[in-house]
Amino acid sequence: MTEETWQEARLIPTSGINGPDEQERRATSALLAVMSAVREFGRALTAPLGAPAGAVQTFIEVPFELGGKKHFPDGLLRITRGQRQWTALVEVKTGNNELQTEQLESYLDIARDEGFDALITISNQMPPVPGQHPTPIDKRKLRKVALHHIPWTEILTAAVMQKEYRGVADADQAWILGELIRYLEHPRSGAMEFTDMGPGWVTVREAVASGTLRPTDPVVPEIASRFDALIRYASLRLGRRLGTEVVPALSRRELSEPASRTQALTAQLTTGGTMTAALRIPGAVGSLQVVADLRAAKVICSVDIDAPKEGRPTTRVNWLVRQLKNAPETVTVEAFAMHARGQGTVDPLRLVRDDPTRLIADPTRELRAFRIAQVSAAGTKRGAGRGSFIESVLAAIDEFYEQVLQSLKPWIPAPPRLRSTDEPASAEPVPSSLIATAISSQDGPEPVRVPRPGPSVDDATRTS
């Protein structure tokens, strides 16, 4: 037997997982153990929750009594800094298992009675807005105990970014974190990707195609929330590949009032059959805009970029075309003129490369901005995989960023040049009455003047 066929020993093996209960216990124990072992990773997950920086202790299946019944939360997390202790119960779900309201409210009561600070839930449920919890909870139970939700995808993203980009000081701890990443990426771990648009997907898609979708249909808000969850998942996925924090571009109102965002998407879906979103990527020239057109079965990715503030219109178009040398020729470019309203001039990139003037409707008007867009087919299937809507949106985002957005740079004006005082003076003569007696930066080099000799004393005597 050759060594190539030998299976390497893993710190957290996926073999021997029999059923969802074993899957949850192993995932909980592995995650909490690595959080306490790898200081940087534990801090990355707990700092956003308001926990102090300190020594981390973790426990699993800690027994508590409430109302005469025994309860066993999946885990307990305690962080100590000086005299302060921050404690949170942890409830974990894997696979398609969802968090249950009754169970969470019982754990909130336990945390309140014990004087704990928070309840942390972990599952594959992806809330459409960061900070929102996927399970409805009685708000009165949150007066003394905070409730936080972390999707498995977000945990995997935090682990990859910490190991590959931010770094772990201790080499052994970095290896341990790498083993957790291997485990979470394995299909049997139960830490699944976003794989389902919901049971109402087919109904909504068919109603959009037939023009019969109504705002009062109960499945519409569900699909709108699923679309936002997909965009958030796409942000985490892209950020994991880029090594930076990619987030959905949401307004302050949408972050504070998630229902307003759902209402806006519902209105878009019922009136035009579209859903729109945007991703904010650090360092990019603009937000990556995403439009899912269910009626036309298309996914449109685009970005807006300001045109240079100087140069002729053709020069400004050529400036953009040079940056798109590796972009597909099917990408469309739209030019917006100064003070113009409505749609600009649009043409495929292949035509603009040959003739930049195609984007110039009026040569006397300056160009203020461009929009680069790429259209791809939208999948129809509800789940994940080939031919699915989820896969088509993820592929469209990745391709547009790789082929277009990552190559774009904003226009930067050239710095002003320092004019030398040794430059030759203007050829046009300056009247002597306008020349100042003091040396100025506006003066050219002074000609050498030889003093003319005046009359001597002997000449004056001789004359007299």
C-alpha positions in Angstrom: 0.0 0.0 0.0 1.4 3.4 -1.0 1.3 6.4 1.3 -1.0 8.3 -1.1 -3.9 6.1 0.0 -3.3 6.7 3.7 -5.9 8.9 5.4 -4.4 11.7 7.4 -5.5 12.0 11.0 -7.7 15.0 11.7 -8.1 16.9 15.0 -11.9 17.1 14.5 -13.0 14.1 12.4 -16.2 14.0 10.5 -16.4 10.2 10.6 -18.8 8.6 13.1 -21.5 11.3 12.9 -24.7 9.4 13.3 -27.8 11.7 13.2 -28.4 15.4 13.9 -27.9 15.1 17.6 -24.4 13.8 17.3 -23.8 16.4 14.6 -24.8 19.3 16.8 -22.8 18.0 19.8 -19.7 17.6 17.8 -20.0 21.0 16.1 -20.7 22.8 19.4 -17.8 21.1 21.2 -15.4 21.8 18.3 -16.3 25.4 17.9 -16.3 26.3 21.6 -13.0 24.4 22.2 -11.3 26.3 19.4 -12.7 29.7 20.6 -11.0 29.1 24.0 -7.7 27.7 22.4 -7.2 30.4 19.7 -7.4 33.8 21.4 -7.7 35.8 18.2 -10.6 33.7 16.8 -12.5 33.8 20.1 -12.1 37.6 20.3 -13.2 38.0 16.7 -16.5 36.2 17.4 -17.3 37.7 20.8 -16.1 41.3 20.5 -19.1 42.3 18.3 -21.4 40.9 21.0 -20.1 43.3 23.6 -17.9 40.8 25.5 -14.7 42.0 27.1 -11.3 40.9 26.0 -10.1 38.2 28.5 -9.6 34.5 29.3 -12.3 32.3 27.6 -13.8 29.3 29.3 -16.2 27.0 27.4 -18.5 24.2 28.5 -21.1 22.0 26.8 -24.5 20.7 27.9 -24.5 22.5 31.2 -27.6 21.5 33.2 -30.1 24.0 34.6 -33.5 23.8 36.2 -36.5 25.9 35.2 -40.0 25.4 36.4 -39.2 21.9 37.8 -37.7 20.7 34.5 -34.1 20.1 33.6 -32.8 22.0 30.6 -29.5 21.4 28.8 -28.3 24.3 26.6 -25.7 23.1 24.1 -23.0 25.2 25.5 -21.9 28.0 27.9 -19.3 30.6 27.2 -17.6 32.7 30.0 -15.0 35.4 29.5 -13.2 36.8 32.5 -11.3 40.1 32.6 -10.2 41.3 36.1 -13.2 41.3 38.3 -15.7 41.3 35.5 -17.3 38.2 34.1 -19.4 38.0 30.8 -21.4 34.8 30.5 -23.6 33.5 27.6 -25.6 30.4 27.0 -25.1 28.9 23.5 -27.8 27.0 21.5 -26.7 25.3 18.2 -28.5 23.8 15.3 -27.0 22.1 12.3 -28.3 21.0 8.9 -31.8 22.1 8.2 -32.8 22.2 11.8 -34.3 25.5 12.9 -34.3 27.3 16.2 -37.5 27.0 18.2 -39.2 29.9 20.0 -40.2 28.0 23.1 -36.8 26.6 23.7 -35.0 29.9 23.2 -37.4 31.7 25.6 -36.8 29.1 28.2 -33.0 29.7 27.9 -33.6 33.4 28.1 -35.4 32.9 31.4 -32.5 30.7 32.7 -30.0 33.3 31.7 -32.0 36.0 33.5 -32.3 34.0 36.6 -28.6 33.1 36.6 -27.6 36.7 35.9 -26.0 35.8 32.6 -25.4 38.4 29.9 -26.6 36.8 26.7 -27.9 33.9 24.7 -26.0 33.1 21.5 -27.7 31.0 18.8 -25.9 29.4 15.9 -27.6 27.7 12.9 -27.8 27.8 9.2 -30.6 30.3 9.2 -29.5 33.5 7.6 -31.3 36.6 8.7 -31.8 39.1 5.9 -30.3 42.0 8.0 -27.3 41.7 10.3 -28.4 42.0 13.9 -31.8 40.6 13.2 -32.8 37.3 14.8 -34.4 34.6 12.6 -36.8 33.4 15.3 -39.6 35.5 16.8 -39.1 36.1 20.5 -41.1 37.9 23.1 -39.4 41.3 23.5 -40.1 41.4 27.2 -37.6 38.5 27.7 -34.8 40.7 26.2 -34.9 43.4 28.9 -32.0 41.9 30.9 -30.5 39.4 28.5 -29.2 40.1 25.0 -30.0 37.7 22.2 -27.4 37.2 19.4 -27.5 35.0 16.3 -24.4 33.9 14.3 -24.9 31.9 11.1 -22.5 29.0 10.5 -21.4 30.8 7.3 -20.4 33.8 9.3 -18.4 31.7 11.7 -16.6 30.0 8.8 -15.9 33.4 7.3 -14.4 34.7 10.6 -12.2 31.6 10.9 -10.9 31.9 7.3 -10.2 35.6 7.6 -8.5 35.3 10.9 -6.2 32.5 9.8 -5.5 33.5 6.2 -5.5 37.3 6.4 -5.4 38.7 9.9 -3.1 36.0 11.3 -2.7 34.0 14.4 0.4 34.6 16.5 1.0 31.0 17.7 1.7 28.5 14.9 0.1 25.6 16.8 -3.1 27.7 17.4 -3.1 28.6 13.7 -3.1 24.8 12.9 -5.9 24.2 15.3 -8.0 26.9 13.6 -7.2 25.4 10.3 -8.6 22.1 11.5 -11.9 23.8 12.5 -12.1 25.3 9.0 -11.6 21.8 7.5 -14.3 20.5 9.7 -16.9 23.2 9.0 -16.2 23.0 5.2 -17.0 19.3 5.2 -20.6 18.4 4.1 -21.1 16.1 7.1 -20.4 18.8 9.6 -23.9 20.3 9.2 -22.6 23.8 8.7 -24.3 24.2 5.4 -24.2 26.9 2.8 -27.3 28.9 1.7 -29.3 26.2 -0.2 -33.0 27.1 -0.3 -35.2 30.0 -1.5 -38.1 28.7 0.5 -41.3 26.7 -0.2 -43.0 29.7 -1.8 -40.3 30.2 -4.5 -42.0 28.3 -7.4 -45.4 30.0 -6.6 -43.9 33.5 -6.7 -41.8 32.9 -9.8 -44.9 31.5 -11.7 -47.1 34.4 -10.5 -44.5 37.0 -11.7 -44.3 35.3 -15.1 -48.1 35.4 -15.5 -48.6 38.9 -14.0 -50.8 37.7 -11.2 -48.6 38.4 -8.2 -50.3 40.6 -5.5 -48.8 42.4 -2.5 -51.2 40.6 -0.2 -49.9 37.2 -1.2 -48.4 35.8 2.1 -45.4 34.2 0.3 -44.1 37.5 -1.2 -42.5 38.9 2.0 -40.9 35.5 2.6 -39.2 35.5 -0.8 -38.1 39.1 -0.3 -36.5 38.1 3.0 -34.9 35.1 1.4 -33.4 37.2 -1.3 -31.8 39.6 1.3 -30.5 36.5 3.1 -29.0 35.3 -0.2 -27.3 38.7 -0.7 -25.9 38.6 2.9 -24.6 35.1 2.2 -23.0 36.3 -1.0 -21.3 39.1 0.9 -19.8 36.7 3.4 -18.8 34.3 0.7 -17.1 37.0 -1.4 -15.5 38.6 1.7 -14.0 35.2 2.6 -12.4 35.0 -0.9 -11.1 38.6 -0.8 -10.0 38.7 2.8 -12.0 41.7 3.6 -15.4 42.6 5.1 -18.0 42.7 2.4 -21.5 43.8 3.6 -24.9 44.5 2.0 -25.2 48.2 1.2 -28.2 49.2 3.4 -29.4 52.5 4.6 -29.6 53.5 8.3 -33.3 53.1 8.2 -33.1 49.6 6.6 -30.7 48.5 9.3 -32.8 49.9 12.2 -36.1 48.9 10.6 -35.7 45.6 8.6 -39.4 45.6 7.9 -39.1 48.7 5.7 -36.5 46.9 3.5 -38.8 43.9 3.2 -41.7 46.2 2.2 -39.7 47.9 -0.4 -38.6 44.6 -2.0 -42.2 43.4 -1.9 -43.3 46.4 -3.8 -40.6 45.9 -6.4 -41.5 42.3 -6.8 -45.2 42.8 -7.2 -45.0 45.8 -9.6 -42.0 45.0 -11.8 -41.0 41.4 -11.0 -37.6 42.5 -9.8 -35.6 42.5 -6.5 -32.6 44.8 -6.1 -29.6 44.8 -3.7 -26.1 46.1 -3.4 -22.8 44.9 -1.9 -20.3 47.3 -0.4 -16.7 46.2 -1.0 -13.8 48.1 0.6 -11.6 49.8 -2.0 -14.0 49.3 -4.9 -15.0 52.3 -7.0 -18.6 51.8 -6.1 -21.2 49.4 -4.7 -21.9 46.3 -6.7 -25.5 46.6 -7.7 -27.6 43.4 -8.2 -31.0 43.2 -9.9 -32.8 39.9 -10.1 -35.4 40.2 -12.8 -37.8 37.2 -12.4 -40.0 38.3 -15.3 -37.1 38.3 -17.8 -35.2 35.5 -16.0 -32.0 37.6 -15.8 -29.5 38.7 -13.2 -27.9 42.1 -13.8 -24.8 43.2 -12.0 -23.6 46.8 -12.4 -21.4 49.5 -11.0 -21.4 53.3 -11.4 -18.2 55.2 -11.7 -17.6 59.0 -12.0 -16.1 60.2 -15.3 -12.9 62.3 -15.2 -13.4 65.9 -14.5 -11.3 67.1 -17.4 -10.7 66.3 -21.0 -12.9 66.0 -24.0 -15.8 63.5 -24.0 -13.9 61.0 -26.2 -10.9 61.2 -23.8 -13.2 60.3 -20.9 -14.6 57.3 -22.7 -11.2 56.1 -23.7 -10.1 56.4 -20.0 -12.8 53.9 -19.1 -12.3 51.6 -22.0 -8.6 51.1 -21.2 -9.6 49.8 -17.7 -12.0 47.3 -19.3 -9.4 45.6 -21.5 -10.0 42.2 -19.9 -13.8 42.6 -19.5 -16.2 40.5 -21.8 -17.2 42.3 -24.9 -20.9 41.7 -24.0 -20.6 44.1 -21.1 -22.6 47.2 -21.7 -21.4 50.7 -21.0 -23.8 53.6 -20.3 -22.7 57.2 -20.4 -24.5 60.0 -18.5 -24.1 63.6 -19.6 -23.9 66.6 -17.2 -27.4 67.9 -16.2 -29.1 65.2 -18.2 -32.0 63.3 -16.9 -33.2 59.7 -17.5 -31.3 57.0 -19.3 -28.0 57.7 -20.9 -26.4 56.4 -24.1 -25.8 52.7 -23.9 -23.8 50.4 -26.2 -22.0 47.0 -25.8 -18.3 47.3 -24.9 -17.2 45.7 -28.2 -18.7 48.6 -30.2 -17.4 51.2 -27.8 -13.9 49.8 -28.2 -14.1 50.4 -31.9 -15.8 53.8 -31.8 -15.8 55.7 -28.5 -18.0 58.4 -30.0 -21.0 56.1 -29.9 -21.5 57.1 -26.2 -21.4 60.8 -27.0 -24.9 62.0 -27.9 -23.9 65.7 -27.6 -20.3 66.7 -28.0 -20.9 70.0 -26.3 -22.0 68.4 -23.0 -19.5 67.0 -20.6 -19.8 63.4 -19.4 -20.3 63.0 -15.6 -20.6 59.3 -15.0 -20.6 55.8 -16.5 -22.5 52.6 -15.7 -21.0 49.2 -16.5 -23.4 46.3 -16.5 -23.3 42.6 -17.1 -26.4 40.4 -17.8 -26.6 36.7 -17.1 -29.3 34.1 -17.1 -31.2 33.5 -13.8 -31.8 30.0 -12.7 -35.3 28.8 -11.9 -34.8 26.0 -9.3 -35.6 26.6 -5.7 -32.5 24.8 -4.1 -28.8 25.0 -4.7 -26.8 23.5 -7.5 -26.8 23.8 -11.2 -29.8 25.6 -12.7 -30.8 27.1 -9.4 -31.6 30.7 -8.8 -29.1 30.8 -5.8 -26.2 29.5 -7.9 -27.0 31.9 -10.8 -26.9 35.0 -8.5 -23.7 33.8 -6.7 -22.0 33.1 -10.1 -23.1 36.5 -11.5 -21.7 38.4 -8.5 -18.3 36.5 -8.6 -17.9 36.9 -12.4 -18.7 40.6 -12.4 -16.3 41.4 -9.6 -13.5 39.3 -11.2 -14.0 40.4 -14.8 -15.0 44.1 -14.3 -15.1 45.6 -10.9 -11.7 44.7 -9.5 -10.0 46.3 -12.4 -11.7 49.7 -12.1 -9.9 52.6 -10.4 -11.4 56.1 -9.8 -10.1 59.0 -11.8 -7.5 61.1 -9.9 -6.5 64.5 -11.3 -2.8 65.0 -11.9 -1.1 67.1 -9.3 -0.3 70.7 -10.3 3.3 71.2 -11.6 5.6 73.7 -9.9 6.5 76.4 -12.4 10.2 77.2 -12.6 11.3 80.8 -12.1 13.9 80.2 -14.8 11.3 79.9 -17.5 12.0 82.5 -20.4 10.0 85.7 -20.2 7.1 86.3 -22.5 8.1 87.4 -26.0 5.7 90.4 -25.7 7.5 93.5 -24.4 6.4 94.9 -21.1 6.2 98.7 -20.8 8.8 100.0 -18.4 6.2 101.9 -16.5 4.6 98.5 -15.5 7.8 96.8 -14.3 8.0 96.7 -10.5 11.3 97.5 -8.8 11.2 94.5 -6.6 12.0 91.0 -7.9 8.8 89.0 -8.6 8.1 85.4 -9.6 6.2 87.0 -12.6 9.4 88.7 -13.9 11.8 87.1 -16.4 15.5 87.2 -16.2 16.7 90.9 -16.1 19.1 91.9 -18.9 22.5 93.1 -17.8 22.6 96.9 -17.9 25.9 98.7 -18.3 25.8 102.2 -16.7 26.3 105.0 -19.2 29.1 107.4 -18.1 28.0 110.9 -17.3 29.9 114.2 -18.0 33.1 114.7 -16.0 34.1 117.8 -14.0 36.7 118.8 -16.6 34.1 118.5 -19.4 31.8 120.8 -17.5 34.6 123.4 -16.9 35.6 123.2 -20.5 32.1 123.8 -21.6 31.6 126.7 -19.4 
